[in-house]
Amino acid sequence: MNQVICPHCGESFQKIGLAAGETVVCPVCNRVLQVWGDADAPCDSRWSNPVGGDDARPPDVLQIEQSAARTAHQRAESSGSRGLILGLLGLIVFLIALIGAVLAARQLRPVIASRNLPPEPVTLDDWIRQLDVGPGKPDRLKAAQKIAGMGPEAVIAALDATTVVPADASMLDISPAVIHALAAAGPGAVPALCEGLSSEKQNVRAGAARVLREMGSGAEGAVTALAGALKDDNRWVRWYAIETLGNLGPDAASALDALVPLLDHPDRYTRRRAVRALGQIGPAAGAAVPELARVQKNDKDYSVRRAATAALLQVNLAEIVAESASQANPYVQDLIKQLRGGDQYAAVAAAKSLGNLGRDAQPAVPALIQALRSPNKWLREAAAGALGALGRNAPVAAPALKKLLQDESAEVRAAAEEALKKIEQPGS
């Protein structure tokens, strides 16, 4: 048995009775080989050369094995690269298909949604139903604008259908979504809401007053109608009318003659709301100062007396600042002077110094409240911080601080919120 090693593929195989010079075919690579070597030599000394080769030396077995190993490695690398490339191509195809599916879905979604949409409202009842139970805010707003455009009768019908007030007026039930939508309809809805305030139905009057309060400064055109609603027997109508006038501030000064008589109303909640509204009107309500002073001194309800004290500060602030400062010690008087002076840096420093004095700075509370109205945000922030440091010694500052919760400056809002916590927290 003779062993032959192919120089091409490195494969070894055995043949019987081979002699030097004979040819043989490699069973692996099918190439014709010529045997080289002595027929009597050991089997491992027989080699083969390609037919017609010029090399008379037996091939190096190590070289053959290394060549075979390199070939196998190259084949493995080539196979791995092809697999990686195919994998990446597959991923790219998948991503392209996914993007195409998403884009197609976006194009088809409006078409599918349009097929599932309920029909467009036609009658007033349809629009009222959409206002009350519409699927989204845009739908309810559209309904409110449509109803407002139909005139006062349509608005009154919508309020009648969406507002519930029992005979004893123990509660008011109207959806916040309806309130917001009607208020967002804008000034165009105000005339219709004013007519609603004089409706024979108390639920319509209460709903109209509630929507007007939600409109804030947008209800400016309703001052006359609101003043008339202050005499309403229904407490919800009366309360919301008072609060709406207060929200209008100085623009509600023409309603002063209707507000002042409410300071003697038997309902303490009505009296307290009237006092606060006068304070919100501010110096324009100066004619009410004597009545507010009387309420501050004589009202049987503590919360009303306290509200009157705060209202007097807002209405008659300049005089109160001067009177309170005259009762302070010389150091505090000097700080108040700096606080009200033209040097903004000195004013901010004075406010901070007053905050460090504790109860001794109490005569400066009116001046600090006045500083909350400064156009300088740093002074507003410092004044709020000083009032917070005074804590329960400055309860009259609460209404002015609450206004600052809507300040354009985040620092001022934070200072006002912190001050209110200290003023209103028991034991502070």
C-alpha positions as CSV (number, residue, x, y, z in Angstrom):
1,M,0.0,0.0,0.0
2,N,1.5,3.3,-1.1
3,Q,0.5,6.7,0.2
4,V,0.3,9.6,-2.2
5,I,0.0,13.3,-1.4
6,C,-1.6,15.6,-3.9
7,P,0.4,18.8,-4.3
8,H,-2.7,20.7,-5.4
9,C,-5.2,20.2,-2.6
10,G,-2.9,18.6,0.0
11,E,-5.1,15.5,0.2
12,S,-3.4,12.2,0.9
13,F,-4.7,8.9,-0.4
14,Q,-3.4,5.3,-0.8
15,K,-2.8,3.2,-3.9
16,I,-1.6,-0.4,-4.2
17,G,1.5,-1.3,-6.3
18,L,2.5,2.1,-7.6
19,A,5.9,2.5,-9.2
20,A,7.9,5.6,-9.9
21,G,6.8,7.3,-13.1
22,E,3.2,6.0,-13.0
23,T,0.3,8.4,-13.2
24,V,-2.7,8.5,-10.8
25,V,-5.8,10.6,-10.5
26,C,-6.5,12.5,-7.2
27,P,-9.9,11.4,-5.9
28,V,-10.5,14.8,-4.4
29,C,-9.5,17.4,-7.0
30,N,-9.6,14.9,-10.0
31,R,-6.2,16.1,-11.3
32,V,-3.7,13.7,-13.0
33,L,-0.5,13.2,-11.0
34,Q,2.8,11.4,-11.7
35,V,4.3,9.3,-8.9
36,W,7.9,10.2,-8.0
37,G,10.3,8.1,-5.9
38,D,11.6,4.5,-5.5
39,A,9.0,1.7,-5.6
40,D,10.8,0.1,-2.6
41,A,10.8,3.3,-0.5
42,P,8.6,3.5,2.6
43,C,5.0,4.6,1.9
44,D,5.5,8.0,3.4
45,S,8.4,8.7,1.0
46,R,6.2,8.5,-2.1
47,W,5.1,11.8,-3.5
48,S,3.4,13.0,-6.6
49,N,4.0,15.9,-9.0
50,P,1.6,17.3,-11.6
51,V,2.1,15.7,-14.9
52,G,4.5,17.8,-17.0
53,G,5.9,19.6,-13.9
54,D,9.4,20.9,-13.9
55,D,10.1,20.4,-10.2
56,A,12.2,17.3,-9.7
57,R,12.1,17.7,-5.9
58,P,9.4,16.1,-3.7
59,P,7.0,18.8,-2.5
60,D,7.2,20.1,1.1
61,V,4.5,18.5,3.1
62,L,4.3,21.6,5.5
63,Q,4.0,24.0,2.6
64,I,1.1,21.9,1.2
65,E,-0.6,21.8,4.6
66,Q,-0.2,25.6,5.1
67,S,-1.5,26.3,1.6
68,A,-4.5,24.1,2.2
69,A,-5.1,26.0,5.5
70,R,-4.9,29.4,3.9
71,T,-7.3,28.3,1.2
72,A,-9.8,27.0,3.7
73,H,-9.5,30.3,5.8
74,Q,-10.1,32.4,2.7
75,R,-13.1,30.4,1.8
76,A,-14.5,30.8,5.3
77,E,-13.9,34.6,5.3
78,S,-15.5,34.8,1.9
79,S,-18.5,32.8,3.1
80,G,-18.8,35.0,6.2
81,S,-18.6,38.3,4.2
82,R,-21.3,37.0,1.8
83,G,-23.5,36.2,4.8
84,L,-23.0,39.6,6.4
85,I,-23.8,41.4,3.1
86,L,-26.9,39.3,2.6
87,G,-28.0,40.0,6.2
88,L,-27.5,43.8,5.7
89,L,-29.4,43.7,2.4
90,G,-32.2,41.9,4.1
91,L,-32.4,44.5,6.9
92,I,-32.4,47.4,4.4
93,V,-35.3,45.7,2.5
94,F,-37.2,45.3,5.8
95,L,-36.7,48.9,6.8
96,I,-37.8,50.2,3.4
97,A,-40.9,48.0,3.6
98,L,-41.6,49.3,7.1
99,I,-41.3,52.9,6.1
100,G,-43.5,52.3,3.2
101,A,-46.1,50.8,5.4
102,V,-46.1,53.7,7.8
103,L,-46.4,56.3,5.0
104,A,-49.2,54.3,3.5
105,A,-51.0,54.2,6.8
106,R,-50.7,58.0,7.2
107,Q,-52.1,58.5,3.8
108,L,-55.0,56.1,4.4
109,R,-55.8,57.2,8.0
110,P,-57.8,60.4,7.0
111,V,-59.7,58.4,4.5
112,I,-60.6,55.7,7.0
113,A,-61.4,58.3,9.7
114,S,-63.6,60.2,7.4
115,R,-65.7,57.1,6.7
116,N,-66.2,56.6,10.5
117,L,-67.1,60.3,11.3
118,P,-70.6,61.0,12.4
119,P,-72.6,63.3,10.1
120,E,-72.1,67.1,10.4
121,P,-74.6,68.6,12.9
122,V,-77.4,70.3,11.1
123,T,-80.0,71.4,13.6
124,L,-79.6,73.5,16.8
125,D,-80.2,70.4,18.9
126,D,-77.4,68.6,17.0
127,W,-75.0,71.5,17.8
128,I,-76.0,71.5,21.4
129,R,-75.4,67.8,21.7
130,Q,-72.0,68.2,20.2
131,L,-71.3,71.1,22.6
132,D,-72.3,68.9,25.6
133,V,-70.8,65.5,24.6
134,G,-68.6,66.2,21.7
135,P,-65.6,63.8,21.2
136,G,-63.0,66.5,21.6
137,K,-62.3,70.1,22.5
138,P,-62.1,71.3,18.9
139,D,-65.6,69.8,18.3
140,R,-67.1,71.5,21.3
141,L,-65.5,74.8,20.5
142,K,-66.8,74.6,16.9
143,A,-70.3,73.9,18.3
144,A,-70.0,76.9,20.7
145,Q,-69.0,79.2,18.0
146,K,-71.8,77.9,15.7
147,I,-74.4,78.4,18.5
148,A,-73.2,81.9,19.3
149,G,-73.5,82.8,15.7
150,M,-77.1,81.7,15.7
151,G,-78.0,84.5,18.2
152,P,-79.1,84.9,21.8
153,E,-82.0,82.4,21.6
154,A,-79.6,79.6,20.5
155,V,-77.2,80.4,23.4
156,I,-80.0,80.5,25.9
157,A,-81.3,77.2,24.6
158,A,-77.8,75.7,24.9
159,L,-77.5,76.9,28.5
160,D,-80.9,75.6,29.3
161,A,-80.0,72.2,28.0
162,T,-76.6,71.9,29.7
163,T,-77.1,73.6,33.1
164,V,-79.0,72.1,36.0
165,V,-80.0,74.1,39.1
166,P,-82.5,72.5,41.5
167,A,-85.4,74.4,42.9
168,D,-83.7,75.1,46.2
169,A,-80.5,76.3,44.3
170,S,-78.5,73.9,46.5
171,M,-76.1,73.2,43.6
172,L,-75.1,74.2,40.1
173,D,-74.3,71.5,37.6
174,I,-72.7,72.5,34.3
175,S,-70.0,70.7,32.5
176,P,-66.6,72.4,32.6
177,A,-66.2,71.4,28.9
178,V,-69.3,73.4,28.1
179,I,-68.1,76.4,30.2
180,H,-64.7,76.5,28.5
181,A,-66.1,76.1,25.0
182,L,-68.7,78.9,25.4
183,A,-66.2,81.2,27.1
184,A,-63.7,80.5,24.2
185,A,-66.3,81.6,21.7
186,G,-65.1,85.1,22.5
187,P,-66.7,88.6,22.8
188,G,-69.2,87.7,20.1
189,A,-71.0,85.5,22.7
190,V,-71.2,88.3,25.4
191,P,-74.5,89.9,24.1
192,A,-76.2,86.6,24.1
193,L,-74.9,85.8,27.6
194,C,-76.1,89.2,28.9
195,E,-79.6,88.3,27.7
196,G,-79.2,85.0,29.5
197,L,-78.7,86.9,32.7
198,S,-82.2,88.2,32.5
199,S,-83.8,84.8,31.6
200,E,-86.9,83.6,33.5
201,K,-85.1,80.3,34.1
202,Q,-82.6,80.3,37.0
203,N,-80.5,77.6,35.4
204,V,-80.0,79.8,32.3
205,R,-79.1,82.8,34.4
206,A,-76.6,80.9,36.5
207,G,-75.0,79.2,33.5
208,A,-74.6,82.6,31.8
209,A,-73.0,84.2,34.9
210,R,-70.7,81.2,35.2
211,V,-69.5,81.4,31.6
212,L,-69.0,85.2,31.9
213,R,-66.8,84.6,35.0
214,E,-64.7,82.2,32.9
215,M,-64.2,84.8,30.2
216,G,-62.3,87.1,32.6
217,S,-61.4,90.4,30.9
218,G,-63.4,89.3,27.9
219,A,-66.6,90.0,29.8
220,E,-66.0,93.8,29.8
221,G,-69.0,94.4,27.7
222,A,-71.3,92.7,30.3
223,V,-70.7,95.2,33.2
224,T,-74.2,96.7,33.0
225,A,-75.9,93.3,32.8
226,L,-73.8,91.9,35.6
227,A,-74.7,94.9,37.9
228,G,-78.3,94.1,37.3
229,A,-77.7,90.4,38.2
230,L,-76.3,91.4,41.7
231,K,-80.0,91.6,42.9
232,D,-80.8,88.1,41.7
233,D,-82.4,85.9,44.3
234,N,-80.4,82.9,43.1
235,R,-77.1,82.8,45.0
236,W,-75.2,81.2,42.1
237,V,-76.2,84.0,39.7
238,R,-75.4,86.7,42.4
239,W,-72.0,85.1,43.4
240,Y,-70.7,84.6,39.8
241,A,-71.8,88.1,38.9
242,I,-69.9,89.6,41.8
243,E,-66.8,87.5,41.0
244,T,-66.9,88.5,37.3
245,L,-67.0,92.2,38.2
246,G,-64.1,91.7,40.6
247,N,-62.1,90.0,37.8
248,L,-62.7,93.0,35.6
249,G,-60.9,95.3,38.1
250,P,-61.1,99.0,37.4
251,D,-63.2,98.3,34.3
252,A,-66.0,97.4,36.7
253,A,-66.0,100.8,38.5
254,S,-69.3,101.7,37.0
255,A,-70.9,98.9,39.0
256,L,-69.8,100.5,42.3
257,D,-73.3,101.7,43.2
258,A,-74.7,98.1,42.8
259,L,-71.8,96.5,44.7
260,V,-71.8,98.6,47.8
261,P,-75.3,97.7,49.0
262,L,-74.3,94.1,49.0
263,L,-72.0,94.9,52.0
264,D,-75.2,94.6,54.1
265,H,-76.5,91.5,52.5
266,P,-77.8,88.8,55.0
267,D,-75.7,86.1,53.2
268,R,-72.1,86.3,54.5
269,Y,-70.7,84.7,51.4
270,T,-72.3,87.5,49.3
271,R,-70.9,90.2,51.6
272,R,-67.4,88.7,51.5
273,R,-67.5,88.4,47.7
274,A,-68.6,92.0,47.4
275,V,-65.8,93.2,49.7
276,R,-63.2,91.3,47.6
277,A,-64.6,92.7,44.3
278,L,-64.3,96.3,45.7
279,G,-60.7,95.6,46.6
280,Q,-60.0,94.2,43.1
281,I,-61.5,97.3,41.5
282,G,-58.8,99.2,43.5
283,P,-58.4,103.0,43.8
284,A,-61.3,103.4,41.4
285,A,-63.5,102.2,44.3
286,G,-62.4,105.0,46.6
287,A,-66.0,106.1,47.2
288,A,-66.5,102.8,49.0
289,V,-63.8,103.3,51.6
290,P,-66.2,104.6,54.4
291,E,-68.4,101.5,53.9
292,L,-65.4,99.1,53.8
293,A,-64.1,100.7,57.0
294,R,-67.5,100.2,58.7
295,V,-67.5,96.5,57.6
296,Q,-63.9,96.1,58.8
297,K,-65.0,97.2,62.2
298,N,-68.5,96.0,62.7
299,D,-69.3,92.9,60.5
300,K,-70.2,90.0,62.7
301,D,-68.3,87.5,60.5
302,Y,-64.5,87.4,61.0
303,S,-63.8,86.4,57.4
304,V,-65.7,89.4,56.1
305,R,-63.8,91.8,58.4
306,R,-60.5,90.3,57.3
307,A,-61.5,90.6,53.7
308,A,-62.4,94.3,54.3
309,T,-59.0,95.0,55.8
310,A,-57.4,93.6,52.6
311,A,-59.8,95.5,50.4
312,L,-59.0,98.8,52.1
313,L,-55.4,98.2,51.4
314,Q,-56.1,97.8,47.7
315,V,-58.5,100.7,47.5
316,N,-56.8,103.2,49.8
317,L,-53.3,101.9,49.7
318,A,-51.4,105.2,49.3
319,E,-53.0,106.8,52.4
320,I,-52.6,103.6,54.4
321,V,-48.9,103.3,53.5
322,A,-48.3,106.9,54.7
323,E,-50.3,106.3,57.9
324,S,-48.6,103.0,58.7
325,A,-45.1,104.3,58.0
326,S,-45.7,107.2,60.5
327,Q,-46.2,104.6,63.2
328,A,-42.9,102.8,62.5
329,N,-39.5,103.3,64.2
330,P,-37.0,105.6,62.5
331,Y,-35.0,102.7,61.0
332,V,-38.1,101.1,59.4
333,Q,-39.3,104.5,58.2
334,D,-36.0,104.9,56.4
335,L,-36.3,101.5,54.8
336,I,-39.9,102.3,53.7
337,K,-38.6,105.6,52.2
338,Q,-35.9,103.6,50.2
339,L,-38.5,101.0,49.2
340,R,-40.7,103.7,47.7
341,G,-37.8,105.8,46.2
342,G,-36.6,105.9,42.7
343,D,-33.4,103.9,43.2
344,Q,-34.4,100.3,42.3
345,Y,-31.3,98.7,43.7
346,A,-31.8,100.5,47.0
347,A,-35.5,99.5,47.0
348,V,-34.7,95.8,46.5
349,A,-32.1,96.0,49.3
350,A,-34.6,97.7,51.6
351,A,-37.3,95.0,50.9
352,K,-34.8,92.3,51.9
353,S,-33.8,94.2,55.0
354,L,-37.4,94.5,56.0
355,G,-37.8,90.8,55.6
356,N,-35.0,90.2,58.1
357,L,-36.6,92.4,60.8
358,G,-39.5,90.0,61.6
359,R,-42.4,91.5,63.5
360,D,-40.7,94.9,63.8
361,A,-41.3,95.4,60.0
362,Q,-45.1,95.0,60.3
363,P,-45.7,98.8,59.8
364,A,-44.0,98.3,56.4
365,V,-46.6,95.7,55.2
366,P,-48.7,98.3,53.2
367,A,-45.5,99.6,51.5
368,L,-44.4,96.1,50.7
369,I,-47.8,95.3,49.2
370,Q,-47.5,98.5,47.1
371,A,-44.1,97.2,45.9
372,L,-45.7,94.1,44.6
373,R,-47.1,96.3,41.8
374,S,-43.6,97.5,40.7
375,P,-42.7,97.0,37.1
376,N,-39.3,95.8,38.4
377,K,-39.5,92.0,38.8
378,W,-36.6,91.9,41.3
379,L,-38.5,94.3,43.5
380,R,-41.7,92.3,43.2
381,E,-39.8,89.2,44.1
382,A,-38.0,90.8,47.1
383,A,-41.3,92.3,48.4
384,A,-43.0,88.9,48.2
385,G,-40.1,87.3,50.1
386,A,-40.3,90.0,52.8
387,L,-44.0,89.5,53.2
388,G,-43.4,85.7,53.4
389,A,-40.8,86.3,56.1
390,L,-43.5,88.2,58.1
391,G,-45.8,85.2,57.9
392,R,-49.0,85.5,59.9
393,N,-48.1,89.1,60.7
394,A,-49.0,90.0,57.1
395,P,-52.4,88.3,56.4
396,V,-53.7,91.3,54.5
397,A,-51.1,90.7,51.8
398,A,-52.6,87.4,50.7
399,P,-54.9,88.8,47.9
400,A,-52.1,90.8,46.4
401,L,-49.8,87.8,46.6
402,K,-52.4,85.6,44.9
403,K,-52.4,87.9,41.9
404,L,-48.7,87.4,41.6
405,L,-49.2,83.7,41.1
406,Q,-50.0,84.7,37.5
407,D,-46.9,86.9,37.2
408,E,-44.9,86.7,34.0
409,S,-41.7,86.0,36.0
410,A,-41.1,82.5,37.2
411,E,-39.0,83.9,40.1
412,V,-41.9,86.2,41.2
413,R,-44.4,83.4,41.0
414,A,-42.3,81.1,43.1
415,A,-41.7,83.8,45.7
416,A,-45.4,84.6,45.9
417,E,-46.3,80.9,46.3
418,E,-43.8,80.5,49.1
419,A,-45.0,83.7,50.9
420,L,-48.6,82.5,50.8
421,K,-47.6,79.2,52.3
422,K,-46.0,81.0,55.2
423,I,-48.8,83.5,55.7
424,E,-51.7,81.0,55.5
425,Q,-50.0,78.1,57.3
426,P,-51.3,77.8,60.9
427,G,-48.6,78.5,63.5
428,S,-46.3,80.2,61.0
